Amino acid sequence: MATFIKQYRSYLLTGSVLLIAVLAFAYKYYDYINHPWTRDGQVRAKVIQIAPRVSGEIITLPIKNNQFVKAGELLFEIDPRTFDNALAQATAQLDSAVNNYNSLIEQIKSSEAHVNVSLHAITQANANIDANLATIAKNKAEYQRQQELLPQKATSLKAVQLAKANYEISIEQKKSAEASLSQANATLLAAKADLAQNRAALGAMGEDNAKIRAARAAVEQAKLNLQFTKVIAPVDGYVTNLNLRISSQVVANQPIIAFVDVNSYWISGFFKENSVGNMCPGNRAVITLMSYPDTPIEGVVTDLGWGIAQQTGSTGFELLPTINPTFEWIRLAQRIPVNIKLLDIPENVALRVGSTASVLVFSEPCS
């Protein structure tokens, strides 16, 4: 046996080395398949584009480029004088609207009183007409009676003439009462028209009045615009790429500051498409930043991308499809974005958006 080993020692050593190499290769391949790794990773964070809500000149700028700012601290202030004046004007317009409302209320009350007076006059005129009708009937009967008694010498001519005069007077009184009724009806129509006009000018009553609501809304908007002259940090973060100066003119809703939210960092790793088959949200990940190669950071997969932009076949020059040349014997794997949440960031690690990271994921079959 010793002679055999001695005789084939070189073959045995070579075979052992080859076996170890094959086993090592198989282990590395298994590890690569089950623990995909990529050097194509980036530090990401939510970058808030700070834009003023109003236009104007910057009069206060307490921040510097790349400065850390806490939530609620002042980033810059716009000259508030124009907006103070706008608030004063809006307040004056509200006062005017309230005064006009109160004036219309008084006019409506006056118009209602005129309507009531006219209604009372109509009632009184109708009563006078009824009374005159009764008087006419009475005086007519008396006049007829006196005429019948005159041939019988039972009355005098003077009594007949007096009865006739009373009868004619009652007819004239009825005409006067009818004229008063017509005048009262005309007055009522005018009072109702005036009342309707005042009510239309007033609109809704109380808090529902449109003009007052519009004036109050203008005041609230003026107050908001005045508040918007002070722009504060929405979250804790870093100001970056600051190019503002005192007296710079800013335009409403135009972003002027990039603000990095320090509580939103994550890692985007771009893995080959043949490496994500067994990768699932919740898989453990280890991240190594290029700037801190000796400080691994623990993480967990949160989500995998469901699509990437198509290059071949997309519209190119003169609306023709863009076709990228490829080697038929080489099939390149596409890269799928995988987002990873950082669990515990060491104190000595400063994360910067866009910096390079290597990502190792311990993938397991999805449950």
Residue, then its C-alpha position, 0 to 999 in steps of 0.5 A: m500500500a505504501t508502495f502504491i501511494k508512493q508510486y501514485r503520489s503525484y496523481l493523488l495530490t493532483g486529484s485532491v487539488l482538483l477535487i477541492a477546486v471543484l468543491a470550492f467552485a460548486y460552493k461558490y456557485y451555490d452561494y452566488i445563486n442563493h446569496p446574490w451580490t452586486r456592486d451596482g448599488q446606490v444610496r438614495a433618499k427623498v430629496i424635497q424640492i423647496a419652492p416658495r408659495v409666493s414671489g418676492e425678494i429674499i431679505t433673510l437667509p440664515i442657512k448655508n450650503n450643506q447645512f443640517v437644518k431641523a424641522g421647523e427652522l427658518l430656511f429663508e424669508i421673503d419681504p413681507r411688506t407687500f403681503d402686509n398691505a394686501l392683508a390690510q386691503a382684504t381686511a378693509q374690504l371685509d369691513s366694507a362687505v359687512n357694513n354693506y350687508n348691515s345696510l341692506i338688512e336695514q333697507i330690507k327691514s324698511s321695505e318690509a315695513h312699507v309692505n306692511v303699511s301698504l297692506h294695512a292701507i289696502t285693508q283700510a281702503n277695502a273697509n272704507i269701500d264696504a262702508n261706502l257701499a252700505t252708505i250708498a245703499k242707505n242714502k239711495a233708499e232714502y232718496q227714493r223714499q223722499q221722491e215717493l213722498l213728495p207727490q203726496k205732500a208728505t215731505s218737502l222739496k228741500a228734504v228731497q234735495l238733501a237726500k239726493a245730495n247725501y246720495e251723491i256725496s256717498i257715491e263720491q266717497k266710494k270713488s275716493a275710497e276706490a282711488s285710495l285702494s288703487q294707490a295702496n295697491a300701487t304702493l304695495l307693488a313698489a314696496k314689494a319690488d324694492l324689497a325683492q331688489n334689496r333681498a337680491a342685493l343682499g343674497a344669503m343671510g348670516e354666515d352663508n352670505a356670498k359676499i361676506r364669505a368671499a371677503r373673509a376668504a380673501v382675508e384668509q388668503a392674504k394671511l396665508n400669503l403673509q405666512f408663506t413669506k417665511v419658508i421653514a424646513p418640513v423635516d430634518g435634513y440637509v440643504t444642498n446645492l444652495n445658490l441663493r443670496i440676500s436680495s435674490q428674487v424668487v418666483a412662486n412654485q419654482p423650486i430653489i432649494a434641494f433638501v435631503d430628508v435624513n430620515s428617508y435613506w435607503i439603498s437601491g441595488f441593481f441585480k441581474e435578472n437571473s439573480v432575483g428569482n428567489m429574492c423576496p421582501g423581508n430578505r436579509a441584506v448586507i450593504t458595504l459603502m465604497s466610502y466605508p469598506d470596512t463597515p458593513i450595514e445591516g438591511v432588509v429588502t423592502d421591494l423589487g422593481w416590476g419594470i425597467a425602461q425599454q431601450t431597444g425599440s424605443t422612439g429615436f431620431e426621426l421617430l424611427p425605432t432605436i435598435n442597439p447592436t448585440f452579439e448573438w452569442i452573448r446574452l446580457a442580463q438586464r438589471i432589476p432595481v431592489n430597494i433595501k431599508l437600512l436597519d442600523i446605521p453606524e455613527n461613523v457612517a455619513l450617508r450621501v445620496g448617490s454614493t456607491a454601495s455593494v449589496l449582498v442579499f441572503s435570498e430565500p424562497c418566497s412564502 
